[in-house]
Amino acid sequence: MAEGAEQPPGPPLDESGFMMLPFFGQEVGELFNSLVPNRMVQFSSSIRENLGIQGMAIVSPEGSMGMLGLATETSRGMVNVSAVSQGAIQWELRGYQPLPMLGLDVKGIAAPGTAFLPVPQEASITLGTIVGPMKVYVNPILQWGAEFAFGMPNEAQDSMLLIGLHGWGARQTVGGFKAAVEYKHFEVENEQLVEGSTVSLAVTAPRFEDNKPTTNAPSWSLSAFKQYGMNHSACAVFEASPSGECVLTAGGTRKIDDTCKLRGKLNTKGVLGLALELAGTKDLAVVGDKAGLTLNCEVASIGPLNPKVGAVLQLSS
């Protein structure tokens, strides 16, 4: 395809329509996601063995939504059925194994526009191989993704090297690739984590930008994460975009006491994010230790503050 030619008709090719290598850099991702200032209430409860109920309500400047659903484990896998506030029903089947080395996940929606027929939205097939799993994604608008990952532990079983590759596209056109490599080292004593370290390098190379083929340089990120037991952590992430802009972010977690934990991050753009996690105790009225509250805030330390605040309440039983 010639440089500057229009992208073929169909879904966008600038980025993958599916999660890309989600287990690489997972610790840093979980920390940074916990610092997003959401306004949300979540609850979950076990009705009986293998049957649970879960719900969520979220309020944001873009709009509000709610969800209420049931989850059950069957001989065919985990089944989730949820009603959402837009008047649709979402459903998901995870972990179905038609063959010993083959796994199938399917999720879809039943909405008024489809006469409440259970239309699939996404399907993925996982094939277990000798060196690692291979996964293929597809959806009704003919987007596809394929990824392969494998790990190589050392003889002492306290370190591991992980390598992964994800490719995406639509119909017969390849949209781009993401490659990642990660090294993990951990020390365990009496089945408890004493210390853990993770270093991850990821490179993402889309072949399209703004609906046109591109030869831009890829974006990449280098992250380091250090876990001190189950209470404290520290991390640093260096990211470079195709335009050459570089951002360094440092963050971490500090346990203050058994009911309080502080998380934070600061990057070279001046964005400061903080989260205070409060866990319930048995002495707390009504909810006891089945509740958790996270208070978030984000401000710009350079220029206008542009403050954003949020709170996440979690209830379980």
Backbone bond lengths (Angstrom), bond angles and torsions (degrees), N, CA, C in turn:
res aa  C-N    CA-C-N  psi(-1)  N-CA   C-N-CA  omega(-1)  CA-C   N-CA-C  phi
1 M - - - 1.462 - - 1.527 109.31 -
2 A 1.308 118.12 130.51 1.456 122.02 -174.79 1.512 110.92 -70.89
3 E 1.330 115.60 148.84 1.466 121.98 177.87 1.521 109.49 -60.36
4 G 1.325 117.47 130.90 1.451 122.05 178.29 1.508 113.48 90.55
5 A 1.340 118.87 -7.29 1.446 121.03 177.91 1.522 110.07 -69.44
6 E 1.336 116.16 152.96 1.444 120.13 -179.64 1.521 110.41 -70.96
7 Q 1.326 115.17 149.01 1.454 120.48 176.41 1.518 109.51 -65.53
8 P 1.321 119.57 142.74 1.454 121.46 177.32 1.518 110.78 -57.50
9 P 1.360 117.74 148.96 1.459 120.20 178.63 1.519 110.60 -57.62
10 G 1.322 115.82 145.72 1.454 119.24 179.28 1.510 111.11 133.46
11 P 1.317 117.72 -165.41 1.462 121.99 -177.78 1.519 112.14 -66.86
12 P 1.330 117.79 156.83 1.474 120.80 -179.45 1.522 111.62 -63.72
13 L 1.335 114.08 148.19 1.457 121.09 -179.10 1.523 112.44 -114.17
14 D 1.343 117.31 1.65 1.462 120.40 -175.81 1.522 112.48 -63.88
15 E 1.318 117.96 -30.65 1.452 122.02 -179.06 1.517 109.75 -147.94
16 S 1.306 115.26 163.41 1.453 120.04 -179.01 1.523 110.67 -70.05
17 G 1.317 116.04 144.97 1.450 121.00 175.06 1.513 112.97 -85.33
18 F 1.331 117.51 7.08 1.462 121.94 -175.40 1.527 109.25 -135.31
19 M 1.327 116.20 166.05 1.458 120.70 176.45 1.526 109.30 -64.37
20 M 1.327 116.04 137.61 1.459 120.72 -177.52 1.521 110.43 -110.65
21 L 1.318 117.36 114.83 1.463 123.35 174.90 1.530 110.95 45.41
22 P 1.350 118.09 58.75 1.475 120.63 -171.66 1.522 114.42 -64.97
23 F 1.335 118.83 -19.58 1.459 119.86 -177.19 1.527 112.79 -85.99
24 F 1.320 118.25 -5.68 1.458 121.33 177.29 1.534 108.89 -88.87
25 G 1.337 116.34 127.72 1.462 119.91 -177.11 1.524 112.70 67.12
26 Q 1.323 116.22 27.51 1.460 120.69 -174.52 1.524 112.21 -64.47
27 E 1.323 118.53 -39.50 1.461 120.98 -177.28 1.531 111.21 -63.98
28 V 1.334 116.40 -43.65 1.468 119.68 178.55 1.520 110.24 -65.93
29 G 1.333 116.82 -41.42 1.463 120.53 179.57 1.513 112.22 -60.80
30 E 1.332 117.67 -43.04 1.462 120.66 178.74 1.527 111.38 -63.90
31 L 1.336 117.27 -40.04 1.457 120.35 178.99 1.517 110.90 -63.65
32 F 1.330 117.79 -49.50 1.463 120.82 -177.33 1.525 111.51 -67.76
33 N 1.337 118.65 -35.41 1.467 120.55 177.68 1.523 111.48 -65.22
34 S 1.337 117.32 -33.00 1.463 120.00 179.07 1.525 112.19 -69.54
35 L 1.337 117.71 -13.39 1.463 121.76 -179.10 1.528 112.91 -95.97
36 V 1.326 117.66 -2.01 1.469 120.80 177.93 1.526 108.21 -71.69
37 P 1.346 119.09 126.39 1.471 121.00 -175.88 1.527 112.95 -76.13
38 N 1.334 116.57 76.83 1.462 121.76 176.07 1.516 110.95 -86.23
39 R 1.318 115.43 158.95 1.470 122.12 172.41 1.523 105.86 -119.99
40 M 1.321 115.67 102.36 1.449 119.32 -166.19 1.531 111.33 -148.94
41 V 1.324 115.04 148.62 1.457 122.95 170.94 1.521 107.19 -124.27
42 Q 1.333 116.97 130.23 1.459 122.50 178.38 1.521 108.91 -128.36
43 F 1.326 116.25 143.37 1.457 118.87 173.53 1.516 109.70 -146.04
44 S 1.315 115.62 153.60 1.457 121.98 176.96 1.515 108.42 -148.74
45 S 1.333 115.72 148.10 1.448 120.56 -178.59 1.523 109.33 -151.95
46 S 1.296 115.89 145.35 1.458 121.65 177.15 1.524 109.02 -94.65
47 I 1.338 115.81 116.59 1.463 120.59 -179.94 1.523 110.31 -77.99
48 R 1.302 115.49 -44.87 1.447 122.64 175.98 1.516 107.63 -160.69
49 E 1.311 117.72 -178.01 1.450 120.09 -178.79 1.530 110.42 -60.51
50 N 1.346 115.33 130.47 1.471 122.80 178.70 1.526 113.67 67.77
51 L 1.328 118.50 16.05 1.464 120.71 177.12 1.517 109.25 -141.86
52 G 1.336 116.12 123.88 1.459 121.00 -179.32 1.507 111.73 -135.97
53 I 1.316 115.53 159.90 1.459 122.43 176.25 1.514 108.43 -119.64
54 Q 1.322 116.60 143.14 1.459 121.12 -179.31 1.524 109.46 -144.79
55 G 1.308 115.79 151.28 1.457 120.44 -178.82 1.514 111.25 -150.48
56 M 1.325 115.26 162.97 1.459 121.25 -178.80 1.517 109.28 -156.39
57 A 1.314 116.08 143.54 1.461 122.70 171.41 1.514 107.75 -136.32
58 I 1.321 117.04 133.34 1.459 121.61 -177.42 1.517 109.27 -134.66
59 V 1.327 115.52 139.13 1.462 122.84 178.52 1.513 108.10 -122.24
60 S 1.331 117.23 129.10 1.458 122.00 179.61 1.524 109.13 -146.24
61 P 1.348 117.73 164.15 1.467 119.65 177.40 1.524 112.92 -59.15
62 E 1.317 117.07 -26.46 1.466 120.45 -179.37 1.525 111.93 -79.37
63 G 1.338 117.99 -16.02 1.456 120.65 -178.60 1.512 110.68 146.30
64 S 1.324 114.98 175.75 1.456 121.39 -179.30 1.518 109.58 -122.01
65 M 1.327 115.18 154.04 1.455 119.70 176.91 1.520 109.66 -153.30
66 G 1.320 114.87 157.89 1.443 121.08 176.93 1.516 110.19 -137.53
67 M 1.323 116.01 159.17 1.455 120.89 -178.62 1.517 108.90 -149.00
68 L 1.339 116.82 139.69 1.449 122.92 176.16 1.518 108.06 -139.97
69 G 1.345 116.50 126.88 1.454 117.39 -173.73 1.506 113.70 -150.10
70 L 1.330 114.58 170.19 1.452 123.95 177.12 1.518 109.00 -119.26
71 A 1.322 116.07 145.94 1.460 122.09 177.48 1.518 108.24 -132.53
72 T 1.324 115.63 133.13 1.452 120.05 179.17 1.518 109.85 -141.89
73 E 1.321 115.67 149.21 1.458 121.01 178.65 1.515 108.80 -103.27
74 T 1.325 116.19 123.00 1.452 122.18 -178.51 1.524 109.27 -116.11
75 S 1.316 115.75 178.08 1.461 120.41 177.65 1.524 111.61 -68.30
76 R 1.334 116.78 -16.17 1.467 121.95 179.54 1.515 113.34 -98.00
77 G 1.320 117.23 -2.91 1.455 120.25 -179.14 1.518 111.36 129.94
78 M 1.328 115.71 -174.15 1.459 122.41 179.52 1.529 109.82 -84.91
79 V 1.343 116.66 129.93 1.462 122.47 -179.70 1.519 108.99 -116.96
80 N 1.340 116.74 127.73 1.459 123.37 175.77 1.520 109.10 -120.28
81 V 1.326 116.74 132.18 1.463 122.36 175.22 1.523 107.15 -131.04
82 S 1.351 116.70 124.84 1.466 120.78 -174.71 1.521 110.33 -135.31
83 A 1.324 116.12 139.78 1.459 122.58 171.53 1.517 108.13 -97.81
84 V 1.325 117.38 130.55 1.462 122.23 179.98 1.514 109.82 -111.23
85 S 1.330 115.56 159.43 1.460 121.15 -171.29 1.522 113.02 -66.44
86 Q 1.306 119.50 -18.25 1.460 121.52 178.50 1.529 112.68 -77.77
87 G 1.324 117.33 2.33 1.446 120.51 177.41 1.514 114.28 91.33
88 A 1.307 117.46 16.23 1.458 121.41 -178.96 1.525 110.29 -113.52
89 I 1.314 115.12 164.57 1.456 122.37 176.45 1.522 108.05 -120.46
90 Q 1.320 116.12 120.88 1.451 121.32 177.62 1.524 109.34 -97.99
91 W 1.316 116.40 142.26 1.469 120.85 179.34 1.522 109.79 -137.21
92 E 1.313 114.96 153.71 1.464 119.87 -176.63 1.521 109.78 -152.75
93 L 1.316 115.27 137.72 1.459 123.11 173.03 1.516 107.12 -119.88
94 R 1.338 117.77 121.21 1.458 122.11 -178.39 1.535 110.27 -125.13
95 G 1.304 114.68 139.16 1.455 119.37 173.12 1.509 115.78 83.30
96 Y 1.343 118.07 17.73 1.468 120.16 177.43 1.532 108.93 -74.48
97 Q 1.325 116.42 129.60 1.458 121.62 -178.00 1.537 110.36 -120.37
98 P 1.343 116.65 92.19 1.468 118.45 176.81 1.520 112.90 -67.61
99 L 1.360 116.21 -25.85 1.456 122.63 176.60 1.529 108.40 -135.08
100 P 1.335 119.14 157.36 1.471 120.84 -175.97 1.522 114.51 -55.48
101 M 1.333 119.64 -36.89 1.463 122.16 -176.39 1.529 112.32 -103.20
102 L 1.344 116.89 11.89 1.458 120.84 -173.76 1.517 110.10 -126.76
103 G 1.344 116.35 128.30 1.456 121.51 178.09 1.513 111.08 -120.54
104 L 1.334 116.76 148.28 1.456 121.84 -177.87 1.518 109.28 -133.35
105 D 1.352 116.34 129.09 1.458 123.09 172.37 1.519 108.52 -121.66
106 V 1.334 116.96 134.92 1.464 121.91 179.07 1.521 108.06 -136.87
107 K 1.338 116.34 135.87 1.457 119.65 171.14 1.521 109.37 -136.63
108 G 1.330 115.02 149.26 1.454 119.01 -175.22 1.511 111.20 -157.07
109 I 1.319 115.50 -167.30 1.458 121.67 -175.36 1.519 109.16 -146.37
110 A 1.327 115.67 147.01 1.453 122.86 171.80 1.523 106.61 -122.62
111 A 1.336 116.36 112.92 1.457 121.28 -172.49 1.529 110.04 -128.41
112 P 1.361 116.99 163.45 1.472 118.76 178.48 1.527 112.51 -55.79
113 G 1.345 117.77 -34.93 1.460 120.45 -179.52 1.514 114.02 -66.90
114 T 1.328 116.98 -17.35 1.469 120.91 178.94 1.522 111.24 -111.93
115 A 1.355 116.24 20.03 1.467 121.83 -178.02 1.527 110.91 55.96
116 F 1.348 115.26 29.29 1.459 123.33 179.69 1.528 112.74 59.69
117 L 1.320 115.89 27.25 1.456 119.51 171.05 1.525 108.72 -77.32
118 P 1.330 119.35 142.35 1.471 121.90 -176.80 1.526 112.16 -76.00
119 V 1.335 116.50 81.39 1.462 121.81 -176.64 1.526 110.33 -80.37
120 P 1.329 119.22 125.05 1.472 120.15 177.35 1.523 111.30 -66.80
121 Q 1.335 116.37 140.87 1.460 122.39 175.46 1.523 112.30 -105.74
122 E 1.316 116.77 -30.28 1.454 120.90 -176.82 1.514 109.52 -160.14
123 A 1.299 116.78 141.42 1.461 121.92 176.07 1.518 108.60 -136.15
124 S 1.314 116.10 146.34 1.455 120.30 177.15 1.524 109.27 -139.40
125 I 1.313 114.96 142.99 1.458 122.56 178.46 1.519 107.95 -119.45
126 T 1.322 117.20 129.00 1.456 122.58 179.15 1.525 109.01 -113.07
127 L 1.315 115.26 125.47 1.459 121.23 178.98 1.519 108.69 -113.16
128 G 1.320 116.37 119.20 1.456 120.29 178.21 1.512 110.92 -80.31
129 T 1.326 116.59 127.61 1.456 121.45 177.97 1.532 109.42 -117.59
130 I 1.306 116.58 176.45 1.461 121.04 -177.80 1.520 111.19 -63.38
131 V 1.344 117.49 -36.32 1.465 120.72 -175.23 1.521 113.84 -98.47
132 G 1.326 118.20 -15.93 1.451 119.64 -179.21 1.509 111.99 164.07
133 P 1.344 117.49 170.07 1.465 120.81 -178.10 1.533 112.90 -78.90
134 M 1.328 115.34 145.69 1.457 122.68 172.72 1.522 107.25 -117.25
135 K 1.345 117.09 131.79 1.451 120.82 -174.92 1.526 110.41 -127.64
136 V 1.334 116.27 137.58 1.458 122.74 178.97 1.525 108.53 -125.27
137 Y 1.345 116.67 130.04 1.458 122.84 178.88 1.531 109.38 -112.43
138 V 1.346 115.49 152.21 1.462 120.68 173.83 1.526 107.85 -156.46
139 N 1.345 116.72 151.15 1.459 120.70 175.61 1.533 110.17 -136.65
140 P 1.340 118.39 171.18 1.469 120.21 -174.36 1.519 115.34 -63.52
141 I 1.342 119.07 -21.65 1.470 119.69 178.93 1.525 111.18 -91.25
142 L 1.328 115.14 18.80 1.464 123.81 171.50 1.525 113.56 67.74
143 Q 1.326 116.51 23.44 1.464 119.09 166.26 1.524 108.62 -78.71
144 W 1.328 116.85 146.30 1.449 120.37 178.37 1.521 109.68 -139.99
145 G 1.292 114.61 158.82 1.456 121.71 175.56 1.515 108.56 -149.11
146 A 1.307 116.14 148.11 1.458 121.29 178.78 1.517 108.43 -142.27
147 E 1.329 116.77 134.85 1.454 119.36 179.48 1.534 110.87 -143.91
148 F 1.318 112.89 154.13 1.456 120.57 -178.64 1.513 107.54 -139.87
149 A 1.319 116.54 135.86 1.462 121.00 -179.63 1.522 108.92 -142.37
150 F 1.315 115.43 144.72 1.467 119.25 176.14 1.516 109.28 -148.40
151 G 1.333 115.48 154.93 1.453 121.41 -178.59 1.515 111.56 -124.76
152 M 1.322 114.69 150.30 1.468 121.38 -179.75 1.520 108.98 -128.60
153 P 1.356 118.06 96.15 1.466 120.09 177.88 1.525 111.05 -76.25
154 N 1.352 115.08 156.90 1.469 118.66 175.66 1.526 109.76 -84.70
155 E 1.313 116.55 176.91 1.461 120.59 -176.10 1.523 112.03 -65.09
156 A 1.317 117.26 -34.07 1.471 120.50 -179.21 1.525 112.94 -78.11
157 Q 1.336 117.35 -7.41 1.465 122.85 179.33 1.527 112.92 61.51
158 D 1.352 117.35 25.99 1.455 119.88 177.47 1.522 112.18 -114.44
159 S 1.311 117.05 4.33 1.462 121.86 177.15 1.522 108.62 -144.15
160 M 1.333 115.27 156.04 1.457 119.89 -179.83 1.519 109.91 -152.97
161 L 1.324 115.46 141.28 1.459 122.71 173.44 1.518 108.12 -109.32
162 L 1.346 116.80 124.24 1.462 122.91 -179.54 1.517 109.81 -113.36
163 I 1.328 116.64 138.22 1.462 122.60 178.06 1.522 107.99 -132.41
164 G 1.340 117.01 134.23 1.458 120.91 -178.70 1.518 112.19 -142.09
165 L 1.320 115.86 151.91 1.465 122.68 178.13 1.522 108.72 -140.28
166 H 1.342 116.43 132.10 1.466 122.95 178.22 1.524 108.59 -127.22
167 G 1.323 116.11 130.88 1.460 121.45 173.70 1.516 109.62 -122.24
168 W 1.343 116.78 148.24 1.465 119.43 -179.37 1.526 110.16 -139.74
169 G 1.332 114.49 165.65 1.450 119.95 178.80 1.512 110.59 177.58
170 A 1.318 115.49 -167.89 1.458 122.88 178.59 1.521 108.26 -145.26
171 R 1.311 115.32 133.59 1.465 120.88 -174.69 1.527 109.60 52.36
172 Q 1.327 117.39 -125.29 1.465 119.79 -177.03 1.524 112.93 -95.12
173 T 1.346 118.11 6.35 1.458 121.70 -175.53 1.529 110.85 -101.52
174 V 1.322 116.98 130.89 1.459 122.30 176.64 1.522 109.13 -85.23
175 G 1.339 117.07 125.59 1.457 121.27 -177.24 1.516 114.38 -88.79
176 G 1.325 117.94 -31.02 1.459 120.11 -179.09 1.515 111.16 163.45
177 F 1.342 113.90 -174.98 1.456 120.52 -175.93 1.525 109.90 -140.12
178 K 1.338 115.04 154.19 1.451 122.06 168.83 1.517 107.93 -133.95
179 A 1.325 116.08 131.76 1.461 121.77 177.49 1.524 108.31 -123.57
180 A 1.330 116.46 145.28 1.461 120.76 -178.88 1.524 109.54 -145.43
181 V 1.321 114.48 147.22 1.462 121.33 173.32 1.524 107.27 -135.02
182 E 1.324 116.45 140.74 1.456 120.60 -175.07 1.533 109.67 -143.57
183 Y 1.330 114.58 138.90 1.465 120.98 176.62 1.519 108.23 -118.04
184 K 1.338 116.40 128.86 1.455 122.66 179.69 1.527 109.80 -120.13
185 H 1.318 115.63 140.31 1.467 121.43 172.64 1.519 107.71 -138.12
186 F 1.328 117.21 135.26 1.453 120.17 -177.03 1.520 110.00 -144.36
187 E 1.319 114.10 147.92 1.465 121.94 176.93 1.520 108.33 -118.59
188 V 1.331 115.77 125.60 1.462 122.14 -177.64 1.522 109.18 -122.43
189 E 1.321 114.77 135.53 1.463 120.55 178.54 1.525 108.63 -134.81
190 N 1.325 116.94 124.35 1.466 122.19 -177.12 1.527 111.13 54.03
191 E 1.337 114.85 42.80 1.467 123.23 178.30 1.524 112.64 62.50
192 Q 1.330 118.00 20.04 1.457 122.95 176.36 1.521 109.17 -119.21
193 L 1.350 115.74 136.72 1.458 120.35 178.55 1.517 110.46 -68.38
194 V 1.317 117.28 121.97 1.457 122.18 177.37 1.524 110.06 -92.67
195 E 1.316 116.43 -43.52 1.460 121.17 -177.37 1.519 108.69 -160.65
196 G 1.318 116.51 143.67 1.452 121.29 178.20 1.509 111.31 -144.36
197 S 1.314 116.56 146.48 1.471 121.94 179.52 1.522 109.11 -134.77
198 T 1.335 115.97 141.91 1.464 121.82 178.24 1.518 109.09 -139.52
199 V 1.318 116.41 131.75 1.466 122.60 173.70 1.529 107.57 -124.54
200 S 1.333 116.30 127.23 1.469 121.26 -175.46 1.524 110.32 -129.10
201 L 1.324 115.51 140.25 1.463 122.89 173.95 1.520 107.80 -128.26
202 A 1.336 117.41 126.86 1.463 122.14 -179.48 1.525 109.80 -132.15
203 V 1.330 115.88 139.77 1.460 122.78 178.47 1.522 108.04 -128.61
204 T 1.343 116.99 128.85 1.461 122.45 179.99 1.521 109.04 -120.26
205 A 1.330 116.00 126.49 1.468 121.20 -174.36 1.523 110.40 -128.57
206 P 1.347 118.60 86.83 1.470 120.37 173.83 1.526 110.48 -71.10
207 R 1.313 116.68 146.40 1.461 121.59 176.31 1.520 111.74 -96.36
208 F 1.366 117.31 -1.00 1.454 121.62 -179.44 1.523 109.71 -134.91
209 E 1.326 115.42 148.37 1.465 122.44 174.56 1.512 107.95 -147.66
210 D 1.352 116.55 128.93 1.462 121.68 -178.09 1.523 111.54 51.98
211 N 1.318 116.28 44.04 1.463 123.46 175.60 1.523 114.28 66.37
212 K 1.318 117.26 20.21 1.461 120.67 176.94 1.519 109.64 -134.19
213 P 1.324 118.12 146.88 1.470 120.33 175.92 1.521 110.42 -58.39
214 T 1.318 115.96 146.13 1.455 120.41 -177.95 1.519 110.24 -138.00
215 T 1.308 114.00 152.82 1.475 120.33 173.65 1.530 109.68 -117.48
216 N 1.334 116.62 23.21 1.466 120.89 179.30 1.520 110.71 -59.42
217 A 1.319 114.43 154.88 1.463 119.46 175.37 1.526 109.65 -64.86
218 P 1.311 118.77 151.39 1.470 120.84 178.80 1.522 111.16 -71.46
219 S 1.312 115.82 162.45 1.458 121.30 170.76 1.524 108.09 -94.57
220 W 1.323 116.43 152.89 1.453 118.44 -179.93 1.519 110.00 -150.19
221 S 1.317 114.55 160.10 1.460 120.37 179.37 1.522 109.47 -143.39
222 L 1.316 114.86 144.22 1.462 123.03 176.72 1.519 107.48 -126.40
223 S 1.326 117.16 124.48 1.462 120.51 -176.98 1.518 110.35 -130.79
224 A 1.324 114.83 149.91 1.471 122.63 175.39 1.516 107.61 -133.13
225 F 1.327 115.87 132.67 1.465 121.26 -177.54 1.517 108.73 -131.17
226 K 1.332 116.80 133.39 1.458 122.62 179.84 1.520 109.12 -124.59
227 Q 1.334 116.12 124.35 1.456 122.21 179.17 1.512 109.61 -109.30
228 Y 1.348 116.52 124.96 1.455 122.05 177.72 1.525 107.72 -106.11
229 G 1.317 117.17 98.12 1.450 120.20 -175.46 1.516 110.33 59.82
230 M 1.321 116.43 -146.22 1.463 121.22 178.97 1.527 112.14 -102.92
231 N 1.350 117.35 5.73 1.453 119.54 -170.07 1.524 114.95 -110.41
232 H 1.326 117.62 -32.08 1.454 120.22 -172.76 1.534 110.28 -132.42
233 S 1.338 115.29 152.57 1.465 120.25 176.96 1.519 109.32 -155.37
234 A 1.324 115.13 161.55 1.467 121.82 176.70 1.519 107.56 -146.76
235 C 1.336 116.87 148.77 1.465 119.91 -179.51 1.524 110.13 -151.79
236 A 1.319 114.46 161.94 1.463 122.38 174.28 1.524 107.66 -145.61
237 V 1.330 116.68 139.72 1.466 122.48 -178.64 1.514 108.67 -133.44
238 F 1.315 116.29 129.63 1.470 122.40 175.14 1.519 107.54 -115.11
239 E 1.338 116.43 123.22 1.468 121.82 -177.03 1.519 109.92 -123.28
240 A 1.325 116.07 140.22 1.467 122.28 177.60 1.525 108.37 -128.88
241 S 1.334 116.67 128.03 1.458 121.96 -179.83 1.522 110.10 -92.86
242 P 1.345 118.20 166.54 1.467 120.41 178.22 1.527 113.77 -58.69
243 S 1.346 116.85 -26.88 1.467 120.17 -179.86 1.524 112.35 -77.69
244 G 1.328 117.23 -7.77 1.456 120.85 -179.20 1.508 114.34 97.35
245 E 1.342 117.30 -2.72 1.461 120.28 177.92 1.524 109.83 -71.34
246 C 1.321 116.40 132.30 1.464 121.88 -178.70 1.525 109.81 -119.14
247 V 1.329 115.49 138.95 1.463 121.62 -179.63 1.522 108.35 -132.25
248 L 1.326 116.01 130.83 1.458 122.33 175.53 1.530 108.12 -111.07
249 T 1.329 116.21 128.22 1.464 122.23 -179.59 1.522 109.11 -124.42
250 A 1.323 116.02 132.89 1.466 121.88 175.10 1.519 108.63 -120.02
251 G 1.323 116.24 144.08 1.455 119.50 -178.59 1.514 111.28 -158.58
252 G 1.337 114.82 178.45 1.454 118.42 178.90 1.504 112.29 177.42
253 T 1.329 113.78 177.90 1.461 122.71 -179.28 1.529 108.69 -130.86
254 R 1.320 116.01 139.87 1.466 121.13 178.51 1.521 109.13 -135.85
255 K 1.328 116.27 121.23 1.459 120.15 176.12 1.518 109.24 -82.62
256 I 1.335 115.72 121.52 1.457 120.49 -178.55 1.531 110.62 -85.81
257 D 1.319 116.62 -47.75 1.466 121.81 172.43 1.523 107.61 -153.97
258 D 1.319 117.73 -168.67 1.461 121.11 -174.80 1.519 113.19 -66.32
259 T 1.315 118.81 -16.68 1.460 121.27 -176.70 1.526 113.18 -117.73
260 C 1.313 117.82 2.35 1.462 119.99 -172.64 1.524 111.08 -140.87
261 K 1.328 115.21 132.68 1.463 121.21 179.52 1.526 108.47 -139.43
262 L 1.317 116.30 137.73 1.460 122.04 -178.97 1.519 109.81 -112.79
263 R 1.334 116.54 131.86 1.458 122.66 176.21 1.522 108.69 -121.86
264 G 1.324 117.22 152.85 1.450 119.41 179.14 1.510 112.87 -164.14
265 K 1.342 115.33 163.60 1.462 121.95 174.76 1.522 108.66 -154.93
266 L 1.329 115.98 154.84 1.457 123.00 176.42 1.512 107.39 -148.05
267 N 1.350 116.98 132.15 1.464 118.89 178.96 1.517 110.77 -118.49
268 T 1.322 115.16 173.13 1.466 120.94 -175.17 1.522 112.40 -73.15
269 K 1.332 118.75 -6.37 1.463 121.71 171.36 1.519 111.53 -84.53
270 G 1.331 115.65 -4.43 1.455 120.02 178.54 1.518 114.55 90.01
271 V 1.344 118.11 9.50 1.458 120.90 -179.27 1.533 109.10 -85.26
272 L 1.333 115.25 121.45 1.458 122.52 179.73 1.518 108.99 -110.89
273 G 1.323 116.78 126.41 1.452 121.77 177.12 1.514 110.43 -122.59
274 L 1.336 116.91 135.23 1.459 122.43 179.78 1.524 109.52 -133.35
275 A 1.318 115.94 147.32 1.462 121.32 175.72 1.519 108.71 -143.09
276 L 1.309 115.99 134.23 1.453 122.86 176.71 1.522 108.06 -113.57
277 E 1.326 116.27 115.64 1.460 121.57 -178.66 1.518 109.72 -99.86
278 L 1.327 115.91 124.39 1.459 122.34 -179.34 1.519 108.92 -117.20
279 A 1.306 116.26 122.19 1.461 121.49 179.86 1.517 110.10 -99.58
280 G 1.334 116.49 143.85 1.452 120.78 178.68 1.520 111.24 -72.34
281 T 1.310 116.26 159.29 1.469 122.61 176.90 1.526 108.71 -124.00
282 K 1.314 116.02 165.63 1.460 120.45 -179.55 1.523 112.09 -64.20
283 D 1.330 117.96 -21.47 1.461 121.41 -179.25 1.523 112.62 -82.76
284 L 1.345 116.88 -8.57 1.462 120.31 -177.65 1.524 110.05 -73.21
285 A 1.324 116.15 133.65 1.461 120.83 -177.04 1.530 111.54 -63.58
286 V 1.301 117.24 145.44 1.466 127.70 174.79 1.524 112.44 67.41
287 V 1.334 118.79 -64.51 1.457 121.03 -171.40 1.524 113.44 -90.70
288 G 1.340 118.07 -21.93 1.460 120.33 179.58 1.521 112.19 58.92
289 D 1.348 115.30 -136.62 1.465 119.64 -178.09 1.514 112.68 -89.79
290 K 1.329 117.50 16.21 1.462 121.80 -179.42 1.529 112.32 -94.34
291 A 1.315 117.49 9.14 1.464 120.94 -177.02 1.518 110.56 -124.20
292 G 1.324 115.24 152.07 1.455 122.15 174.85 1.511 109.69 -144.93
293 L 1.318 117.02 142.16 1.466 122.10 -178.95 1.521 109.11 -129.82
294 T 1.330 116.18 129.89 1.462 122.15 175.96 1.518 109.22 -118.96
295 L 1.330 117.18 124.89 1.458 123.26 177.43 1.530 108.44 -106.20
296 N 1.333 117.35 126.12 1.455 122.40 -175.79 1.515 110.85 -119.02
297 C 1.316 115.60 149.51 1.458 120.65 169.20 1.526 109.22 -149.56
298 E 1.302 115.63 150.22 1.469 121.88 178.38 1.520 108.48 -140.69
299 V 1.318 116.96 128.74 1.459 121.58 179.61 1.526 108.73 -136.62
300 A 1.327 114.98 158.85 1.460 121.19 175.10 1.521 108.27 -98.57
301 S 1.314 116.79 119.68 1.466 120.18 -178.89 1.520 112.08 -83.24
302 I 1.336 117.35 -5.87 1.467 122.45 175.82 1.519 108.25 -117.93
303 G 1.335 117.67 123.43 1.458 120.98 -178.49 1.509 111.82 78.43
304 P 1.363 118.45 -153.17 1.460 121.51 178.97 1.532 111.20 -59.41
305 L 1.331 115.18 143.55 1.464 119.30 -176.01 1.530 112.75 -65.70
306 N 1.334 117.51 -38.62 1.471 122.35 -176.93 1.529 111.25 45.13
307 P 1.327 117.87 58.27 1.472 119.25 -174.89 1.526 112.68 -69.50
308 K 1.323 115.13 143.26 1.463 122.63 173.79 1.524 107.03 -131.08
309 V 1.326 116.20 134.42 1.466 120.00 -178.77 1.526 108.63 -127.91
310 G 1.312 115.30 155.09 1.449 120.35 178.77 1.510 110.94 -157.91
311 A 1.309 115.10 168.12 1.463 121.53 177.68 1.523 108.32 -150.73
312 V 1.320 115.40 138.89 1.457 121.96 179.15 1.521 107.78 -125.28
313 L 1.328 116.58 119.91 1.456 122.91 177.86 1.522 108.43 -107.25
314 Q 1.326 116.48 126.70 1.461 122.47 -179.26 1.513 109.86 -120.11
315 L 1.336 115.68 128.96 1.461 122.35 179.70 1.523 108.57 -125.09
316 S 1.320 116.95 139.85 1.459 120.85 178.98 1.519 109.74 -147.13
317 S 1.302 114.97 156.39 1.465 119.41 177.64 1.518 110.04 -153.33
